[in-house]
Amino acid sequence: MKLKKWIFIVMMLSLVSAFSSEIDFSGYVRNYTGVLLQEDSEFPVLQNSFDMSIGYQSNKGAFLANPYLNINKDTISDIDFRELYIDLFFTNFDVRIGKQQVVWGKADGVFITDVVSPKNLQEFMLPDFKEIRIGVNAAKVNYYIGGSMIELIWVPQFVSNTMPSEDSIWNTRHIDFSNSADDIDTSLENSEYFARYSIMTSLFDLELVGGYMWDDEPTITAMTPQITFKHERLAMAGGSVGSTVGDFVLRSEGAYYTGKDFVTSGNLLESDYIHYMAGLDYSFSGYKISTQFIQKAILNYDDSMVSDQFSNTMTFMINKKFLRDTLTTEFFTYVEFGDLNALLRPKLTYAFDDGISLIFGANFFVGNSGTYGQFDKNDMAFVQIKYNY
Amino acid sequence: MKKKYIAMFFMLVVFCLFIWAQNSDEIITGEQIMDNVYNRQTPDDLKGNLKMILENNRGDQRVREINQFIKNTEQDEKKIMFFTSPADVANTSFMNWSYEDENVEDSQWIYLPAIKKIKRISSSSSSDYFMGSDFTYDDLGNRKPSEDTHTLLRSEVLDNSNCYVVQSIPVDEDSMYSKTITWVLPDSWVGVKKEFYDEDGDLLKELDIQKLEEIKGYWIIAKSLMTNVQKDHTTLMELSDLQVNTGLQDKIFTERIMVRGI
């Protein structure tokens, strides 16, 4: 059935394209092979992917259709549209309606105010962010005043994070999340609302954001007799700022959340919390260096809560290009303090030709517990061959 | 007899004036020449397509294509570039605001479609090479004359045109070049050739302007070749579909257009 759906989609889009030479096609074909670095080396990833963006733009509007297909081993694991929307352009405002990914904030690799699009966590946080973010059906209006912008988003249909399956190596507690996304009916009163003001100036870039939404992450309400979940209404207000000071780019992002339930030894306790980041970027002699400090603090903390009151994480990234930008080396790491654990991600990308790239990389999980240490047995080396067209 | 001496004296003065007039341009300094180059009449705005052909010492070529839009005002210059090729960088955009005030650093942003995010970047990376080409960001920018000390070395005929040859030594000792030497046409104040010397004083790169176009009275460099003589690779940069003074609006140089494109 899935294959028929896919063939239908491609046929329809091909038909559309046949009638217009102005339609733009782009995307990639990718082979992705990952092997676990343990004694009985398994291949958790043997994936072939096809991604196509079909777009058209005029002075009055645009559309984008971005279907994709993932075949894991010999099974079609994903077939869907990442985005499928129509844009209408007016003098001072734009309207986008349809399935879309929305990205907010200035943090890299961390979601603080970037909460409009839920996440696909089936492979933890390892895929590209384009693949982690899930498009939501939404109506978005962007109103422009000089160099500033007001963005309003209405999401009538709640979509939760996609969690790893019960037997996945990325689900160390083997929780069955299959019923975790079903508790919110699609109705007007269950809609999500988001707003953003942003401005770019010669001195700084600023974003102020707010949201009234559902928690994308399911909260476990009971483990027995069967596991149950719920999603809580959250309200969020925050912002981000970026500025250049000498050779450095300083970035900061923060948000205040209300309505979140935290798991305790017996039940759930609601508490407000803050989540913020301070980071800086620096480049010299072709090296790009970036570091961030991220803290999440539960404000009405109770000792019975399973989570720590403060969770502190740092990220570090260094990137350098060689051979006229054909060879890119990168090292990115997350380090979580307290119960010290980390994820180390070296990566080497070689542009074999314009459009064809070979990517060699690894994910090393350090520690025994915590966000990253829990996957200590999942150290993995991978290779990707990607053709961009 | 006296009248004869007066006439001879008068002729001598006229001759001296003539000789002085012939050589009066020698009085101009390197500083003035580079000021004239920097302050050359430029259009209020410019748009066109830029094609870069990168060639290595084996003759292998890679092509990068960009649509660019530039607007000049008395206070600043705003530039926005949309990368169209190769496929893996298509829809990336880059925006630069540079300011007349020398104390204010350029503001730069890049939009990365893969992460759907605009990132502010530091202009201190001006010595980085642009898209793997032989041009650094600094080579492509409008370097202010005060950033170098200029000396007129000589006048010289280059491709049948008289040129001033000016040596420029960066004031900043950490500059990636120890010096540059520029051949400047005195009638248009366009630099038509430039040599770049590395930190050891050895020739690193040569820039050769291969095509100058006069559009609505403005001289525009339409084709240039940068050769890295040490690594034996080149970048040919060609501008096409050039249009000037079309009335580009400020709203082009914004977040909206960076993300959406034109």
Interface residues (C-beta under 8 A of the other chain):
Chain A: S26 Q57 A62 D87 F89 D94 Q101 V103 K106 D128 F129 K130 N142 Y144 G147 M149 S198 M200 S202 D205 G242 S243 T244 G246 D247 F248 V249 R251 D281 Y282 S283 F284 S285 G286 K288 K321 R324 D325 T326 A351 D354 G355 S357 N388 Y389
Chain B: L54 N56 R62 V63 S85 P86 A87 D88 A90 N91 W97 Y99 V104 E105 S107 W109 A114 I115 K116 K117 I118 K119 R120 I121 S122 S123 S124 S125 S127 D128 Y129 M131 G132 S133 H233 K251 T254 E255 R256 R260 G261
